[in-house]
Amino acid sequence: MYSSVWSEPSARLQLRKFVKEHLADAVVSDLVQEPDLSPDDILRLLDERGAVADLFAAVKQSLGEPTHSGVDWASQRPSPPPVHPPVVIPSVDHRHLELRLMKGMAFVDFVSIEEFRGSVLVIDVIFAGSRVRSRPVQVCTDPAFDQTFLLPLPALTGSSLLNLLEKPVGPAKMVVTRLDPTSNVAPALRLGEYTSEVMESHNLDWRQALSVEKVRHNVELRGIGKKSQLTVGVLQVELGILPEVPSGLIPSQGVERQVEQEARQRSESTRLAFSAVDRWWEYYRQVHRRFEKRVVKLLAQTENRVFLPVTSFLAPIRGGRHLRTPFHAARFVSLIAVEKVSYMRAKQEDAELSLWHSFPVIFAKRTASVEEHALLLCSFLLGFCLDAYVCLGVSADGFSHAWVITRDALPHGGHQVTFWESLTGEHYPMESEQVSKRYKIVHCAFNHNCFHALACIDERLDRIHFDFEDQTVWHPLSPEVSRLPFLKLYESSTTGHPGAHVLSDGGADLPLRMLPAHEHRVEVHEVETSIESNMIQAVAAHRQAVLGADTVWDTSMGYVLGTALASFEFERTVGRGYGEDVFAQMLRSLCGNSETVQILPVQFNHLRCSAYLPHILQSPMGRSIVEAGQTGHRVALALRCQVVFYPEAVCGVWLVVAVRQMLPRVDSSVIR
C-alpha cells in the first residue's frame, strides 16, 4: 500500500531515524520494567502513547498525503517488501478509496449488555477485489470502530475521475457480524473458535466521494432475512479518494445523473427478467400437469429480500493459492457447517423458502443451507474452468436436494458427467452405483450463464442424459435473462495493478481470507498438541469415573496412527487413500500375535474440544475403546489428532482413538 516509501533510500533513512529516535528508547524502558512483555503488549503500549500513529503520519507525509487524526494506521501496516520482483512505484493514476468506519449508534439489541458478555462486533468490507475485516469491538449500543481502510480502485486510463464513474465498479458491501465466544477451545488457538451471527448486510454506494473531498454518511443498518425491515443500528462512515486528482472532482450533478441512470437500467433489467421468467413458467407448467410440482426454482431472494434469477447467485470464484485444486475446493465447502433446516425443505408458506445468502454472508456466519453449499461449490468449480452446474432434485431418501455436476465433452458426442456432493466433498462418475444410492430425480440444472429444466416425463436419473443441447430432454430458459446488466450479485474482476491487463471473464471479486491462527503465527502442530492434551485429560477423567482405573497411554501407537489420519484426509480430498498396506505392516510390527487393536477415526469441523468425547461415546465402538479394560485384561490406549486449516476460519479436525489389549490366555488343560 505504501510501497513507494520503501523504494526510495532517503525515505527509508528518514523512517529508520524516526524509529530509532522515538521508538527504540521507549521499547527498551518498557522491557526493563516488565521483561515478560510480549510483542503484542509492546505494540499496544506504543499505540496508546501515539507513537504508532506518529510513525504512519510520517509515512503519509513522505507520500505527500494529508494526515488525519484519530485514524488507526497501525491496522494498515504494510507487509515487508518481497526481494523478487523489485518494488514498483505505483502510478499517480492508481488510487484508493479511503473508507473510515467511525462509530455506531442506537444498536438497540445490546441495551442489555449482560446477555452478550465477551461478545464483539466486526465489519467485513468487500470492494473491487479487496476484502478486509475491522478489528473486534466490544458490543454496546454505541460501538466505536474508528478504523480506516484504503481499498484499491481500478487503474485510471487518464487523470479524470470520470473514468471511475463510468467503470462498472460496484458498491462497497459491508457485513456486520456479532462473534460470541465459546468455551473449551484449544488453548493454542485463542481466537480460532466462536459462534457467528450476521446482523446486517449493506451495499454502500461510494461514488459521492468523486464529487466531495470528504463525504460522511449515516448508514441505516437493516437486518437480514426475516429482520430485513428492522433497523439494527446506524453506522457513521467517511469516504474519500486518495491521492487527490489534479484535474479536480466531478460535479455532484454528474454523479447523481449516473446513479439515476443505473437505477432506471436496473429496474428495466428486472422487469425484462421477471417477464421472461413468467412466460417461461406458464409454458412449462402447461406441458404436463406433473411439471408444476417439480423442484424448478427460477428466482430466489438475497438476504436483503431482493429477488434475482437463480443464475445471478453463481459466478466463477478462484480460491487462489489457498484452494489449489477442485478437490480442495470441494473439501473446503464440505467443512462449512450445514444449517439444520434447509430452505427447500421448509413449508411452502414460510418466507425463508426462497432465501439464499450471498457468499460474503455465508463466510461471515460460517453456516450454509444445502442449496448454498451447492452454489458455492459450483462457483469454485467454474473458477477452475470446469463446465459445472447446480442440480435441484430429489435425493434417494425422498427429500429435496441440491448437488453439482460437471460435464466433459466426449470426442464422438455426448458428455462424461461427474456428480459432486457438496455436503461431503465426494465425487462420482454418473455410472457409479454411488450415484443411484444418493440421488433419485433431477428437475433442473443451471449455472451463471444458463438454466435448463427437465422436459421429459420420465425423470429418473438412469433414463436421462445431461446433453442440455437436446431440447427433447431439457427445456432452456432464454440465455438473455442471465446476460441482463445490473442483475449480477457478484462483481467481475475489474481491478489490476498499473501496467497490467486484466481479462474479465465474469469471475467474482471475492478473495478468501485465511484462518486467524495463521495471521497470529500459530503453528498447526501446536493446535494438534493442545487438542491431544485436552482429550487425554478428558478420557482419563472419564475412565477414572466409570472404571475407577488409571489410563495407560501408548505413545508409539499414537505416532503410528498419524499415518492413518494423513491417509483419511487425503481420501476425503481426492477420493482415494494411500499407504494401507504400510499401515497394516506397522501395526503388525508394533503388536504381536497375542494382541488385538481397535481403531475409531472421527472427524469434526470445529475446535470445541468439549464436544469431542461425548460424540465418541455415542458410538458403541467408541465407548468400548474408551472404557476398555473392564474384563481385567491389560489395555493401553492411543490417540492422535490432525488439523487442516482452510480459508474463512474453516477447519477439519481428525481424531483417532485406539485400544491395544492382550488376548486372554487359554488354559491348555481344558483342551482335549
C-alpha positions in Angstrom: 0.0 0.0 0.0 2.8 2.3 0.8 5.4 0.6 -1.4 6.7 3.8 -2.8 8.0 4.7 0.7 10.2 1.7 0.9 11.6 2.1 -2.6 13.4 5.4 -2.1 16.6 5.4 0.0 16.1 8.9 1.5 12.6 7.9 2.7 14.0 4.7 4.2 16.7 6.6 6.1 14.1 9.1 7.5 11.9 6.3 8.6 14.8 4.4 10.3 15.9 7.7 12.0 12.3 8.2 13.3 12.1 4.6 14.6 15.4 5.0 16.4 14.7 8.3 18.0 11.1 7.7 19.0 10.5 4.0 19.4 13.8 2.3 20.5 14.2 4.1 23.8 10.5 3.5 24.7 10.7 -0.2 24.0 13.9 -0.6 26.0 12.5 1.2 29.0 9.3 -0.9 28.9 11.3 -4.2 28.8 13.5 -3.1 31.7 10.3 -2.5 33.8 8.5 -5.6 32.5 10.8 -8.2 31.0 7.9 -10.6 30.1 6.2 -8.2 27.7 5.1 -9.9 24.5 5.4 -8.2 21.1 1.6 -7.6 21.1 1.9 -5.9 24.5 4.7 -3.7 23.2 2.7 -2.6 20.2 -0.3 -1.9 22.4 1.8 0.4 24.7 3.3 2.2 21.7 -0.2 2.7 20.2 -1.5 4.1 23.5 1.3 6.7 23.5 0.5 7.7 20.0 3.9 6.6 18.7 2.4 4.3 16.0 0.1 6.9 14.8 3.0 9.4 14.6 5.0 6.8 12.6 2.3 6.4 10.0 1.7 10.1 9.9 5.4 10.5 8.9 4.9 7.8 6.2 1.9 9.6 4.8 3.8 12.9 4.9 6.6 11.5 2.8 4.0 10.4 0.3 2.6 13.9 0.1 -0.8 12.8 1.5 -2.7 14.7 4.2 -2.7 13.2 7.7 -5.8 12.7 9.8 -6.0 12.4 13.5 -7.9 9.5 15.0 -7.1 7.1 12.2 -5.8 3.7 13.2 -2.9 3.5 10.8 -1.5 0.6 12.8 -4.1 -1.7 11.3 -2.7 -0.7 7.8 0.9 -1.7 8.5 2.5 -2.6 5.1 4.0 -6.0 4.7 7.7 -6.3 4.2 8.6 -5.8 0.5 9.5 -9.0 -1.4 13.0 -9.5 -2.6 11.8 -10.6 -6.1 10.4 -8.9 -8.1 11.6 -5.4 -7.3 9.1 -3.0 -5.7 7.2 -1.0 -8.3 6.3 2.6 -7.5 2.5 2.9 -8.2 1.4 5.4 -10.8 -0.4 8.5 -9.7 -3.4 7.2 -11.6 -3.7 4.2 -9.3 -5.9 5.4 -6.5 -7.6 4.1 -3.4 -11.0 4.5 -1.8 -10.4 5.7 1.8 -13.2 4.2 3.9 -13.3 5.2 7.5 -15.6 3.3 9.9 -16.4 5.9 12.6 -18.9 4.9 15.3 -22.2 3.1 15.6 -25.3 4.5 17.2 -28.6 3.0 18.5 -27.6 -0.7 18.4 -30.7 -1.4 20.5 -30.1 -5.2 20.6 -27.3 -4.5 23.1 -29.2 -2.4 25.6 -29.0 -5.4 28.0 -25.2 -5.9 27.8 -25.2 -8.8 30.3 -26.6 -11.1 27.6 -23.5 -10.5 25.4 -20.7 -10.6 27.9 -17.5 -11.2 25.9 -19.1 -10.8 22.5 -17.7 -8.5 19.9 -18.7 -6.8 16.6 -16.7 -6.9 13.4 -17.4 -5.4 10.0 -16.3 -7.1 6.8 -15.9 -4.8 3.8 -15.8 -6.2 0.2 -15.0 -3.8 -2.6 -13.5 -4.2 -6.1 -11.3 -7.2 -5.3 -10.4 -6.2 -1.8 -11.8 -7.8 1.4 -10.9 -6.6 4.8 -12.2 -7.0 8.3 -12.3 -4.4 11.1 -10.8 -5.1 14.5 -13.2 -6.5 17.1 -15.2 -4.0 19.1 -17.0 -4.8 22.4 -20.8 -4.9 21.8 -22.7 -1.9 23.1 -25.3 0.5 22.0 -22.8 2.9 20.5 -19.7 0.9 19.4 -16.7 2.9 18.3 -15.0 1.2 15.4 -12.7 4.2 14.5 -10.8 2.4 11.7 -9.7 3.4 8.2 -9.2 1.2 5.2 -7.5 2.0 1.9 -9.2 0.0 -0.8 -7.6 -0.1 -4.3 -9.6 1.4 -7.2 -9.3 0.3 -10.8 -6.4 1.9 -12.6 -7.3 5.1 -14.4 -6.6 5.4 -18.1 -6.4 9.2 -17.7 -6.2 11.8 -15.0 -10.0 12.3 -14.7 -12.2 10.7 -12.1 -14.9 10.3 -14.9 -13.1 7.0 -15.7 -14.0 5.7 -12.2 -17.6 6.9 -12.5 -18.1 5.2 -15.9 -16.3 1.9 -14.9 -18.6 -0.9 -13.7 -17.3 -0.8 -10.1 -20.0 -2.0 -7.7 -20.8 -0.8 -4.2 -18.8 -1.5 -1.1 -20.5 -4.4 0.6 -20.5 -4.2 4.4 -21.4 -7.2 6.6 -21.8 -6.6 10.3 -21.3 -9.8 12.4 -21.5 -10.5 16.1 -19.0 -13.0 17.4 -19.9 -14.9 20.6 -17.0 -16.7 22.4 -17.2 -20.4 23.1 -15.6 -22.2 26.0 -13.2 -25.2 26.0 -11.4 -24.3 22.8 -7.9 -25.5 22.1 -5.8 -23.0 24.1 -3.2 -22.7 21.3 -5.9 -21.2 19.1 -7.1 -18.3 21.2 -9.2 -16.6 18.6 -10.0 -19.6 16.3 -13.4 -20.6 17.6 -16.6 -18.6 18.1 -20.2 -18.6 17.1 -21.2 -16.1 14.5 -24.5 -14.2 13.9 -24.7 -11.9 10.9 -26.7 -8.8 11.9 -26.6 -6.8 8.7 -25.6 -6.8 5.1 -25.5 -3.4 3.3 -24.4 -2.2 -0.1 -22.8 1.3 0.2 -22.7 3.5 -2.9 -19.2 5.1 -2.6 -19.4 7.4 -5.7 -20.3 10.6 -3.8 -16.6 10.6 -2.9 -16.0 11.5 -6.5 -17.7 14.9 -6.1 -16.8 15.8 -2.5 -13.3 15.7 -1.0 -14.6 14.1 2.2 -18.2 12.8 2.5 -19.9 11.4 5.6 -22.8 9.0 5.7 -25.1 7.9 8.5 -25.8 4.4 7.1 -29.0 2.9 8.4 -28.3 -0.8 9.1 -31.2 -3.2 8.5 -31.3 -6.8 9.5 -31.2 -9.7 7.1 -33.9 -12.4 6.2 -36.9 -12.0 8.4 -35.4 -9.0 10.1 -34.8 -7.1 6.8 -37.5 -4.5 7.7 -36.0 -3.8 11.2 -33.3 -1.3 11.9 -30.2 -2.8 13.7 -28.5 0.5 14.2 -26.8 3.4 12.5 -23.1 3.5 11.3 -21.2 6.6 10.6 -18.7 6.3 7.7 -16.5 8.7 5.9 -15.4 8.3 2.2 -12.6 9.9 0.2 -10.3 9.3 -2.8 -6.5 9.2 -2.2 -4.3 10.6 -3.5 -6.2 13.6 -4.8 -6.8 14.1 -8.5 -5.0 17.1 -10.1 -7.9 17.7 -12.5 -10.4 18.1 -9.6 -13.6 16.4 -8.5 -16.7 15.6 -10.6 -19.7 17.9 -10.2 -22.3 16.3 -7.9 -24.9 16.6 -10.7 -22.8 14.2 -12.8 -22.7 11.6 -10.1 -26.4 11.9 -9.5 -27.2 11.5 -13.2 -25.1 8.4 -13.3 -26.8 6.9 -10.3 -30.2 7.7 -11.6 -29.4 6.2 -15.0 -28.2 3.0 -13.4 -31.3 2.8 -11.3 -33.5 3.0 -14.4 -31.4 0.4 -16.2 -31.6 -1.9 -13.2 -35.4 -1.5 -13.0 -35.7 -2.3 -16.7 -33.5 -5.3 -16.4 -35.6 -6.6 -13.5 -38.8 -6.1 -15.5 -37.4 -7.9 -18.5 -36.2 -10.8 -16.4 -39.4 -11.2 -14.5 -41.4 -11.0 -17.7 -39.3 -13.7 -19.4 -39.5 -16.0 -16.3 -43.3 -15.6 -16.1 -43.7 -16.5 -19.8 -41.3 -19.5 -19.5 -43.1 -20.9 -16.4 -46.5 -20.5 -17.9 -45.5 -22.5 -20.9 -43.5 -25.1 -18.9 -46.2 -26.0 -16.4 -48.8 -26.5 -19.2 -46.6 -29.1 -20.9 -47.6 -31.7 -18.3 -49.6 -31.5 -15.1 -46.8 -33.1 -13.1 -44.3 -30.4 -14.1 -45.9 -27.8 -11.8 -44.9 -29.9 -8.8 -41.2 -30.3 -9.8 -38.4 -28.6 -7.9 -37.8 -26.0 -10.5 -36.6 -22.7 -8.9 -36.3 -19.7 -11.3 -36.0 -16.9 -8.7 -34.6 -16.6 -5.2 -34.1 -13.8 -2.7 -30.9 -12.4 -1.3 -30.5 -11.8 2.4 -31.7 -8.2 1.7 -35.0 -9.6 0.2 -34.1 -8.7 -3.4 -35.4 -11.1 -6.0 -33.0 -12.3 -8.6 -32.8 -15.1 -11.2 -31.0 -18.1 -9.7 -28.3 -17.7 -12.3 -27.3 -14.4 -10.6 -26.2 -16.4 -7.5 -23.3 -18.0 -9.3 -20.0 -16.7 -10.6 -16.6 -18.2 -11.2 -14.6 -17.9 -8.0 -10.9 -18.5 -7.7 -9.6 -19.7 -4.4 -6.1 -18.5 -5.2 -3.3 -20.4 -3.5 -5.5 -21.4 -0.6 -7.5 -23.9 -2.7 -5.1 -25.3 -5.3 -7.3 -28.0 -6.9 -11.1 -28.6 -7.4 -10.8 -31.4 -4.8 -9.5 -28.9 -2.1 -12.4 -26.6 -3.0 -14.9 -29.4 -2.5 -13.3 -30.4 0.8 -13.4 -26.7 1.9 -17.1 -26.4 1.1 -18.0 -29.7 2.8 -16.4 -28.5 6.1 -18.8 -25.5 6.3 -21.5 -26.3 8.8 -24.9 -27.3 7.4 -27.9 -25.4 8.7 -30.3 -27.7 10.5 -33.3 -26.6 8.3 -32.8 -26.4 4.5 -34.9 -23.8 2.8 -36.1 -26.2 0.2 -37.5 -28.5 2.9 -39.3 -25.6 4.7 -43.1 -25.3 4.4 -44.3 -23.5 1.3 -45.8 -20.6 3.2 -42.5 -19.9 5.0 -41.0 -16.7 3.8 -37.5 -18.2 4.1 -38.3 -20.7 1.3 -36.5 -18.8 -1.5 -33.8 -17.0 0.5 -30.2 -17.7 -0.5 -27.4 -15.8 1.3 -24.6 -14.2 -0.7 -21.1 -15.7 -0.3 -19.7 -12.9 2.0 -22.6 -13.5 4.4 -22.0 -17.3 4.3 -18.4 -16.8 5.1 -19.3 -14.4 8.0 -21.9 -16.7 9.6 -19.9 -19.9 8.8 -23.0 -21.9 8.1 -24.9 -22.6 4.9 -28.0 -24.5 3.7 -27.8 -27.5 1.4 -28.5 -25.3 -1.7 -25.9 -22.7 -0.6 -23.3 -25.4 -0.3 -24.1 -26.4 -3.9 -23.9 -22.8 -5.1 -20.6 -22.2 -3.5 -19.0 -25.5 -4.8 -20.3 -24.8 -8.3 -18.8 -21.3 -8.3 -15.4 -22.7 -7.3 -15.6 -25.4 -10.0 -16.5 -22.7 -12.5 -13.4 -20.8 -11.3 -11.3 -23.9 -12.3 -12.8 -23.6 -15.8 -15.0 -26.7 -15.4 -18.4 -27.0 -17.1 -20.3 -27.0 -13.8 -24.0 -26.8 -12.9 -26.1 -26.8 -9.8 -28.8 -29.5 -9.9 -32.0 -29.4 -7.9 -34.0 -32.5 -7.5 -34.8 -35.3 -5.0 -32.3 -37.5 -3.1 -32.6 -41.2 -2.7 -34.2 -40.8 0.7 -37.0 -38.7 -0.8 -36.0 -35.2 0.3 -35.5 -32.2 -2.0 -31.7 -31.9 -2.5 -29.1 -29.9 -4.4 -25.8 -31.0 -5.8 -23.3 -30.2 -8.5 -22.4 -31.9 -11.8 -19.5 -31.3 -14.2 -19.5 -32.2 -17.9 -16.6 -33.2 -20.1 -17.4 -33.4 -23.8 -16.5 -36.7 -25.5 -14.8 -36.9 -28.9 -17.7 -38.6 -30.6 -20.6 -36.7 -29.0 -22.2 -36.7 -25.6 -20.6 -35.9 -22.2 -18.8 -37.7 -19.4 -20.7 -36.5 -16.3 -19.4 -36.3 -12.7 -21.6 -35.9 -9.7 -20.2 -33.7 -6.8 -21.8 -34.0 -3.4 -21.2 -30.6 -1.8 -22.0 -31.8 1.8 -19.3 -34.4 1.8 -16.8 -33.3 -0.9 -17.1 -36.7 -2.7 -17.4 -37.0 -6.4 -18.5 -40.0 -8.6 -18.9 -40.7 -12.3 -22.5 -40.9 -13.4 -22.2 -44.6 -14.0 -21.2 -45.3 -10.4 -23.6 -47.1 -8.1 -23.0 -44.4 -5.5 -25.0 -42.0 -7.7 -28.1 -44.2 -7.6 -27.7 -44.7 -3.9 -27.6 -40.9 -3.3 -29.7 -39.3 -6.0 -33.1 -40.2 -7.4 -34.5 -37.4 -9.5 -33.2 -34.2 -11.1 -35.6 -31.5 -12.1 -33.4 -28.6 -13.3 -29.7 -27.6 -13.7 -28.2 -24.1 -14.0 -25.0 -22.1 -13.8 -24.2 -18.4 -14.2 -24.9 -18.4 -17.9 -27.9 -20.7 -18.5 -30.9 -22.5 -16.9 -32.4 -25.8 -18.1 -35.4 -27.7 -16.7 -36.2 -31.4 -17.4 -38.6 -31.6 -20.3 -39.4 -35.3 -20.4 -41.9 -37.1 -18.4 -39.6 -39.8 -17.1 -37.4 -38.0 -14.5 -35.3 -40.9 -13.2 -31.6 -40.4 -13.5 -30.9 -43.7 -15.3 -33.3 -42.7 -18.0 -32.0 -39.2 -18.9 -28.7 -37.6 -20.0 -27.1 -34.2 -19.4 -26.7 -33.1 -23.0 -28.5 -29.8 -22.5 -28.4 -29.1 -26.2 -31.1 -31.8 -26.6 -34.3 -29.9 -26.2 -36.4 -33.0 -26.2 -34.9 -33.7 -22.8 -34.2 -30.2 -21.5 -36.2 -27.0 -21.8 -33.9 -23.9 -21.6 -34.7 -20.5 -20.2 -33.7 -17.7 -22.6 -30.0 -17.0 -22.0 -30.7 -13.3 -22.3 -32.0 -13.5 -18.7 -28.5 -14.4 -17.5 -26.9 -11.6 -19.6 -29.1 -8.8 -18.4 -27.0 -6.0 -16.8 -27.3 -5.0 -13.2 -28.7 -8.4 -12.1 -25.4 -9.9 -11.2 -24.9 -10.5 -7.5 -21.1 -10.5 -7.8 -18.8 -8.0 -9.5 -16.4 -9.1 -12.2 -12.7 -8.8 -11.9 -12.0 -5.3 -13.0 -9.1 -4.2 -10.8 -5.5 -4.6 -11.6 -2.0 -3.3 -11.0 -0.7 -0.4 -13.1 0.6 -1.6 -16.4 -1.2 -5.0 -16.1 -4.0 -6.0 -18.4 -6.9 -7.8 -16.6 -9.1 -10.1 -18.6 -12.7 -10.1 -17.2 -14.5 -13.4 -17.8 -17.2 -12.9 -15.3 -15.1 -14.1 -12.3 -16.2 -12.8 -8.9 -14.0 -10.4 -6.9 -14.2 -12.4 -3.7 -10.8 -13.1 -2.2 -10.6 -15.7 0.5 -9.2 -14.9 3.9 -7.1 -17.4 5.8 -7.8 -18.5 9.4 -6.8 -16.0 12.1 -4.4 -18.7 13.5 -2.2 -18.2 10.5 -2.3 -14.4 11.0 -1.1 -14.9 14.6 1.6 -17.3 13.5 0.2 -20.2 15.5 1.7 -23.4 14.2 -0.6 -26.3 13.3 1.3 -28.7 15.4 0.6 -26.5 18.5 -3.1 -26.7 17.9 -2.9 -30.5 17.4 -0.8 -31.0 20.6 -3.2 -28.8 22.5 -6.3 -30.9 21.4 -4.5 -34.1 22.2 -3.7 -32.9 25.7 -7.3 -31.9 26.3 -8.5 -35.2 25.0 -6.1 -37.2 27.1 -7.2 -35.5 30.2 -10.9 -35.9 29.3 -10.6 -39.7 28.6 -8.5 -40.3 31.7 -11.1 -38.5 33.8 -14.0 -40.5 32.2 -12.2 -43.8 32.8 -11.5 -42.9 36.4 -15.1 -42.0 37.0 -16.6 -45.1 35.2 -13.9 -47.8 35.9 -12.0 -46.4 38.8 -8.8 -47.2 36.9 -5.8 -45.2 35.7 -5.1 -45.0 32.0 -2.0 -46.2 30.2 -1.1 -44.4 27.0 0.9 -46.0 24.2 2.8 -43.1 22.6 4.4 -45.4 19.9 1.0 -46.5 18.7 -0.2 -42.8 18.7 2.6 -41.9 16.4 1.8 -44.7 14.0 -1.9 -43.6 13.9 -0.8 -40.3 12.4 -0.2 -42.3 9.1 -3.8 -43.3 9.1 -5.0 -39.8 9.6 -3.0 -38.4 6.8 -4.5 -41.1 4.5 -8.0 -40.3 5.7 -7.7 -36.6 4.9 -6.2 -37.4 1.5 -9.1 -39.8 0.8 -11.7 -37.2 1.8 -10.0 -34.6 -0.5 -9.2 -36.5 -3.7 -11.3 -39.6 -3.3 -8.8 -42.3 -2.5 -6.4 -43.1 0.3 -2.9 -44.4 0.3 -0.5 -46.5 2.4 -3.0 -49.0 3.7 -0.5 -51.9 3.4 2.3 -50.0 5.1 0.0 -49.0 7.9 -1.1 -52.6 8.4 2.6 -53.6 8.4 3.4 -51.1 11.1 0.5 -52.4 13.3 1.7 -56.0 12.9 5.2 -55.0 13.9 4.0 -53.0 16.9 1.5 -55.6 18.2 2.3 -59.2 18.5 0.0 -62.1 17.6 -1.3 -62.1 21.2 -2.7 -58.6 21.0 -5.8 -57.0 19.4 -6.3 -53.5 18.2 -9.5 -51.4 17.8 -9.3 -48.1 16.0 -12.0 -45.5 15.5 -11.4 -42.4 13.4 -13.8 -39.4 13.8 -14.0 -36.0 12.1 -15.1 -32.6 13.2 -15.4 -29.2 11.6 -14.8 -27.1 14.7 -12.3 -26.7 17.6 -14.7 -27.2 20.5 -12.7 -29.8 22.4 -15.5 -30.3 25.0 -17.7 -31.8 22.2 -15.3 -34.4 21.0 -15.5 -37.1 23.8 -19.3 -37.0 24.1 -19.5 -37.6 20.3 -17.1 -40.5 20.5 -19.0 -42.1 23.4 -22.3 -42.1 21.3 -20.7 -44.7 19.1 -20.8 -48.3 20.6 -17.3 -48.9 19.2 -16.1 -45.6 20.6 -17.4 -46.4 24.1 -15.9 -49.9 24.0 -12.5 -48.3 23.2 -12.6 -45.6 25.8 -14.0 -47.9 28.5 -11.8 -50.9 27.6 -10.3 -53.0 30.4 -13.5 -53.9 32.3 -12.7 -57.6 31.8 -9.4 -57.3 33.6 -7.2 -57.6 30.5 -4.2 -55.4 30.2 -5.0 -52.5 27.9 -3.2 -49.4 26.6 -5.0 -46.5 24.8 -3.6 -44.3 22.0 -4.8 -41.1 20.5 -3.8 -38.9 17.6 -5.0 -35.6 16.1 -4.6 -33.9 12.8 -5.9 -30.4 12.0 -6.2 -28.9 8.5 -6.8 -25.2 8.2 -8.9 -23.8 5.3 -9.8 -20.2 4.5 -12.6 -18.4 6.3 -11.9 -19.9 9.7 -13.0 -23.3 8.3 -11.0 -26.3 9.6 -11.1 -30.1 9.5 -10.2 -31.9 12.7 -9.4 -35.6 12.6 -9.2 -37.6 15.8 -8.4 -41.3 16.1 -8.7 -43.3 19.3 -7.5 -46.8 19.7 -7.1 -49.5 22.3 -4.4 -52.3 22.3 -5.1 -55.2 24.6 -3.8 -58.7 25.3 -5.8 -61.7 24.2 -6.9 -63.9 27.1 -4.7 -66.9 27.6 -6.3 -70.3 27.1 -5.7 -73.0 29.7 -4.3 -75.9 27.7 -5.6 -78.4 30.3 -9.2 -77.8 29.1 -8.3 -78.6 25.5 -8.9 -82.3 24.7 
